[in-house]
Amino acid sequence: MSHLLEISNLSVSFLVRKKWLQAVTGVSFYVDQGETLGIVGESGCGKSVTSMSMLHLLPKTTSRVDSGTVIFDGTDISGYSDKEMSRIRGRRISMIFQDSMTSLNPVMTNGAQLVEAIKCHDRNISKKEAEEKAISYLAKVGIPSPEKRFREYPHQLSGGMRQRVMIAMALIQSPSILIADEPTTALDVTIQAQILELMQELKATSNVSIMLITHDMGVVAEMADRVMVMYAGNVMEVAPTKEIFANPMHPYSQGLLASIPRPDKTVGKLSSIEGTVPTLQNMPVGCRFSTRCSKCTSKCIESCPPLFRKDGHDVRCWLYADGEAVDGTSC
Amino acid sequence: MGKYVLRRLLVAIPTFIGITVLVFFLSYLAPGSPLEMLFMDSNADAQVMADMEARLGLDQPVYVQYFRWVGQLFQGNLGYSYRTGLPVWDMVAERIGPTLLITIASLVLSVLIAIPLGVMSAYKPYSGWDYFSSGLSFIGAATPNFFAGLVFIYLLSVKVNIFPSSGMYDSAGTHTFLDLVHHMVLPTLVLSIQQIGSLIRQTRGSVLEVLQDDFIRTARAKGCLESRVLFRHALRNALSPVITRIGSMIPFLVGGAVVTEQLFSWPGLGSLMVLSINSRDYPVIMGITVVIAVAVLIGNLIIDLIYSVLDPRIRYSK
C-alpha cells in the first residue's frame, strides 16, 4: 500500500559557527490519507525542522538537507525548485504555526491575506469570487461577522481568532495535508480546546491528513491516530496512540508519559526525566538518549540501535533487539 | 485617520513657536550690533545712529522686539534686509525654488538608488551584490559633501568636461529645461552621496530583520512566489524605519545644500545664507532659518502621514 506522504532517511544540518551540525538524522515516517500523526518531543528535538524541510522552508544559507526523499502522492518532491514547491505549498500541503500573533502580516487586512492564498494558486479567479470564498472560509472556521473581520487587520483580532484565520488560510485550497506546528501552544486553555475541536470538525468534513507537532501529550491523546516520538533528531518510537499511552516501550516515551501531572493523584514531587537534551556539538556516539536513560547499558553507549518492530511499535532501543530491525542504524 | 492628522498638525504648532523663540533669541545673542554693519563708517553721526536704532525698534526691550517680529511674521512680513533694503520674503522667495529643486531631486535620487540596492543586499546577504552595495554605502556615508563636490568638479568638469561646475543655466541666456538638468547633475549627486550611503544600510538592516519574521514564513508556506514575498510582505513592513531615516535626512539635506550651493554657485537659499551671515544681515538669516524650519516641519508631517498609510496599527491606535 502506498502512503500519501512518505519520508525516508531525512537528515538536515545547520551551519553553526562555520560548522555543519546535524539536527535531524535518518528520520523516516509516513502519513496516510485522512490520518492524524502526532509528532511529540522536547523543544529542539527536530519536530519543526523535519516538517519545515519537507516544504523547503528552512533558510537556504544556513541549512542543508544531507539526505532523504520526500514522496508525496507518488512523486519525489525533495529535489523540487522553489517555483515547483510554491505550487505544492498552500495548495497540496499547508502549514499553520505556533504563534498566531506574529504569523499574520500586520500591514495587510485579514481578507487580503486570504485572497492572496487563493490568487497565488488560481490566477484566473475573479476578485469578487476570491473574496466570497475567503469570507465563506472565515465563516467556516467559526469567525463571527466574517464580512467585518475580512476588512480588519490582524491586530484587531484576539489570538484565538487569528489562529482561526490561519486555519482558514491553510485550508482554503483544500490541501491533502495540514501540518500544524504547535497550533495551540500560544493560546490559553479554553481557546486551545476550541481550536482543537475546530480542527477535528474540519478534518471530519474534508478528510485532510494532519501532521500535528506538539509537546503536549494531552493534545496528542485527543487528536492523533498514531504518535511519533522524537528525541535529539531521531525517531525513538512510533505506535498507534492508544498503544503508546497504554504501553510505552521506549524509556524516553515512558519518561514523557510519567511526566504528565495527574490531578487525581497527590504526589510529593512531579516526575521528570533527569538531565537535558545533549547539544548538537556533543551528540553521544551510541543511543542519543543514553546520557539520560535509567536503563542504559554499555551497548547503548557504544552503538546506536536501529528501529526494532515489536508488538505494533517501532522502537529505537536495544531492549527490544529481539524484534525485527526495520531500518539501519542511523544516529 | 482624520484624528491622527489633526493631532499631528496640533503638535506642529508649539514646535513652530519654539522655533521662532530659538531663532530670534539666538540672533539677538550673536555678537555685533546690526547698527555697526549699517554704519561701517566709525565717524557716523550719533544722532543719525540713534534715529536709525529707534526706526528699527532696536531700542525697545528684547521681548517687545520678539513679539513685534513674530507679529510681522504671521502677516507674512519677514522684515527688510539690512544689506539690500529689499523685503526678506522677496529675497527668500526668489531663492527657495532652486534649493527645493536640488534637495527634492536628491531625495528622490537617493531613494531610487538606495532602496533597491538595500533590498538586494538583504535578500542575498554576503553575495557579490551585498559587498558591492555595502562598499558603496560605506564610501558614501564617509565622504563629506564638500570633498565629494571638489572631486566631482575636478574629474567631471575640469579633466573631462561633461558637466558644468557652476550656476543653473548657461551664460548664453537661453533657459531650457535640458540645460537646467545638465547643471543640476553634479550638485544633486553631491547632495545625495551621504544620504544614499546611510539609506542603503538602513534598508538592508530593516529588510534583513523583517525576513526573519514569522509572517514571511507564512507567506512562503501558502505558496507565494519569492518576488511577492520580498516586495509585498517584506519590503512594506521594512519601510517604516526607512521612512524614519528619510525624515531625519531632510534637515541634513537642507544643511548640506548650504555647502553644496556655495560650491557650485547654485543660486539657492544656502548661498544666500552664507552671504547674509558674512554681512550680519540678521533679518535675512532669521527669515531663511524660519523658512527652512517650516520646510522641515512640513517634511516631518508628510513622513508621519506616510507612516499611517503604511502601518494600520498607527492609523487605528487611539
HADDOCK unambig.tbl for C-alpha pairs under 7 A between the chains (distance, minus, plus):
assign (segid A and resid 83 and name CA) (segid B and resid 225 and name CA) 6.96 0.50 0.50
assign (segid A and resid 86 and name CA) (segid B and resid 223 and name CA) 4.30 0.50 0.50
assign (segid A and resid 86 and name CA) (segid B and resid 224 and name CA) 6.34 0.50 0.50
assign (segid A and resid 86 and name CA) (segid B and resid 225 and name CA) 6.43 0.50 0.50
assign (segid A and resid 87 and name CA) (segid B and resid 223 and name CA) 6.14 0.50 0.50
assign (segid A and resid 89 and name CA) (segid B and resid 221 and name CA) 5.43 0.50 0.50
assign (segid A and resid 89 and name CA) (segid B and resid 222 and name CA) 5.50 0.50 0.50
assign (segid A and resid 89 and name CA) (segid B and resid 223 and name CA) 4.67 0.50 0.50
assign (segid A and resid 90 and name CA) (segid B and resid 221 and name CA) 5.83 0.50 0.50
assign (segid A and resid 90 and name CA) (segid B and resid 222 and name CA) 3.83 0.50 0.50
assign (segid A and resid 90 and name CA) (segid B and resid 223 and name CA) 5.08 0.50 0.50
assign (segid A and resid 94 and name CA) (segid B and resid 221 and name CA) 6.61 0.50 0.50
assign (segid A and resid 94 and name CA) (segid B and resid 222 and name CA) 6.56 0.50 0.50
assign (segid A and resid 95 and name CA) (segid B and resid 221 and name CA) 6.27 0.50 0.50
assign (segid A and resid 102 and name CA) (segid B and resid 214 and name CA) 5.68 0.50 0.50
assign (segid A and resid 102 and name CA) (segid B and resid 215 and name CA) 6.17 0.50 0.50
assign (segid A and resid 103 and name CA) (segid B and resid 214 and name CA) 4.79 0.50 0.50
assign (segid A and resid 103 and name CA) (segid B and resid 215 and name CA) 4.18 0.50 0.50
assign (segid A and resid 103 and name CA) (segid B and resid 218 and name CA) 6.06 0.50 0.50
assign (segid A and resid 104 and name CA) (segid B and resid 215 and name CA) 4.98 0.50 0.50
assign (segid A and resid 105 and name CA) (segid B and resid 215 and name CA) 5.26 0.50 0.50
assign (segid A and resid 107 and name CA) (segid B and resid 237 and name CA) 6.90 0.50 0.50
assign (segid A and resid 107 and name CA) (segid B and resid 310 and name CA) 6.98 0.50 0.50
assign (segid A and resid 107 and name CA) (segid B and resid 311 and name CA) 5.52 0.50 0.50
assign (segid A and resid 107 and name CA) (segid B and resid 312 and name CA) 6.00 0.50 0.50
assign (segid A and resid 117 and name CA) (segid B and resid 222 and name CA) 5.86 0.50 0.50
assign (segid A and resid 120 and name CA) (segid B and resid 223 and name CA) 6.45 0.50 0.50
assign (segid A and resid 120 and name CA) (segid B and resid 224 and name CA) 5.65 0.50 0.50
assign (segid A and resid 170 and name CA) (segid B and resid 222 and name CA) 6.96 0.50 0.50
